[in-house]
Amino acid sequence: MAGSDVTTRTAPDTVKILIAGGFGVGKTTMVGAVSEIVPLRTEEPLTSAGLHIDDLDGIEEKTATTVALDFGRITISQELVLYLFGTPGQQRFWFMWNDLAIGALGAVVLIDVRRPESSFAAIDFFERRGIPFVVGVNGFHGSHPYPAEEIRDSLALPDHVQVLLCDARERGSCRDVLIALIDQLIATASGSDGTGRLTRQGP
């Protein structure tokens, strides 16, 4: 229309991100804290049937567990929307990780410094598949007893993997971790399509 000021907007890039880690490290909490929609959760109560299967050492207060996935969404900017998929933590559900990883551009691996070994499998999963990831050190009860570099050394992580102290209960803290991952993805994708933009992904 002549004389009108029409701004043409394109749909935002949508990026699939996994929130992974061991059993009880705070994946469901993180998705719920940062999601702008009511998150989809597939939690079921822990029962006596899992007493000899699930390792509750250090997380005895846990009463429910994710049996399929968590799903949430966060808008980073007008140009970028993240779809978040939280993976199940127990070993008997690891077979689902391959399907959840389809189309994912990156991941946040949460660890609990009280039980870091519970997230070794998640780190190995993304390293083997070449999926970029950052490590979020979830400070339970607001406590971070170890600096990020000490945690990096203990996990034998390469220098390019960011280790970030966070609180899975706090929206701002979780958002900062996600933005750090996105910045890393953009930096490494600059030559992937000639534009420097992330490849559009569906959930």
BELSUL-V714739 format. One record per pair of residues at least 6 apart in sequence whose C-alpha atoms are under 8 Angstrom apart, sorted by the first residue. I is the first residue (numbers start at 1). J is the second residue. Records with the same first field share a line. If there is no record, write none. Layout:
I->J ; J
This chain:
11->79
12->78 ; 79 ; 80 ; 81
13->79 ; 80 ; 81 ; 198 ; 199 ; 200 ; 201
14->80 ; 81 ; 82 ; 83 ; 200 ; 201 ; 202
15->80 ; 81 ; 82 ; 83 ; 104 ; 105 ; 198 ; 199 ; 200 ; 201 ; 202 ; 203
16->82 ; 83 ; 84 ; 85 ; 103 ; 104 ; 105 ; 106 ; 201 ; 202 ; 203
17->82 ; 83 ; 84 ; 85 ; 104 ; 105 ; 106 ; 107 ; 108
18->84 ; 85 ; 86 ; 87 ; 100 ; 101 ; 104 ; 106 ; 107 ; 108
19->27 ; 31 ; 84 ; 85 ; 86 ; 87 ; 107 ; 108 ; 109 ; 110
20->27 ; 86 ; 87 ; 88 ; 89 ; 107 ; 108 ; 109 ; 110 ; 122
21->27 ; 87 ; 89 ; 109 ; 110 ; 111 ; 118 ; 119 ; 120 ; 121 ; 122 ; 123
22->89 ; 90 ; 110 ; 111 ; 118 ; 119 ; 120 ; 121 ; 122
23->55 ; 88 ; 89 ; 90 ; 118 ; 119
24->59 ; 62 ; 65 ; 89
25->110 ; 111 ; 112 ; 138
26->110 ; 138 ; 168
27->86 ; 87 ; 110 ; 168
28->41 ; 66 ; 70 ; 86
29->168 ; 169
30->168 ; 169 ; 170 ; 171 ; 174
31->39 ; 70 ; 71 ; 72 ; 84 ; 85 ; 86
32->38 ; 39 ; 72
33->168 ; 169 ; 170 ; 171 ; 174
34->72 ; 73 ; 74 ; 170 ; 171 ; 172 ; 174 ; 175
35->72 ; 73 ; 74
36->72 ; 73 ; 74 ; 75
37->72 ; 73 ; 74
38->72
39->70 ; 71 ; 72 ; 73
40->70 ; 71 ; 72
41->66 ; 69 ; 70 ; 71
42->66 ; 67 ; 68 ; 69 ; 70
43->64 ; 65 ; 66 ; 67 ; 68
44->64 ; 65 ; 66 ; 67
45->63 ; 64 ; 65
46->63 ; 64 ; 65
54->90
56->62
58->114 ; 115
65->88
66->87 ; 88 ; 89
67->88 ; 93
68->87 ; 88 ; 93 ; 96
69->85 ; 86 ; 87 ; 88
70->84 ; 85 ; 86 ; 87
71->83 ; 84 ; 85 ; 86
72->83 ; 84 ; 85
73->81 ; 82 ; 83 ; 84
74->81 ; 82 ; 83 ; 84
75->81 ; 82
76->82 ; 179
83->203
85->100
87->96 ; 97 ; 100
88->94 ; 96
103->201 ; 202 ; 203
104->131 ; 201
105->131 ; 132 ; 185
106->131 ; 132 ; 133 ; 181 ; 185
107->126 ; 131 ; 132 ; 133 ; 134 ; 181
108->133 ; 134 ; 135 ; 136 ; 177 ; 178 ; 181
109->119 ; 122 ; 123 ; 133 ; 134 ; 135 ; 136
110->119 ; 135 ; 136 ; 137 ; 138
111->118 ; 119 ; 135 ; 136 ; 137 ; 138
112->137 ; 138 ; 139 ; 140
113->137 ; 138
126->132 ; 133
132->185
133->161 ; 162 ; 181
134->161 ; 162 ; 163 ; 164 ; 177 ; 180 ; 181
135->161 ; 162 ; 163 ; 164
136->163 ; 164 ; 165 ; 166 ; 177
137->163 ; 164 ; 165 ; 166 ; 167
138->165 ; 166 ; 167 ; 168
139->165 ; 166 ; 167 ; 168
140->167
142->167
144->165
148->163 ; 164 ; 165
149->163
151->163
152->158 ; 163
164->177
166->173 ; 174 ; 177
167->173 ; 174
168->174
185->198
186->196 ; 197 ; 198
187->196
189->196 ; 197 ; 198
190->196 ; 197
193->199
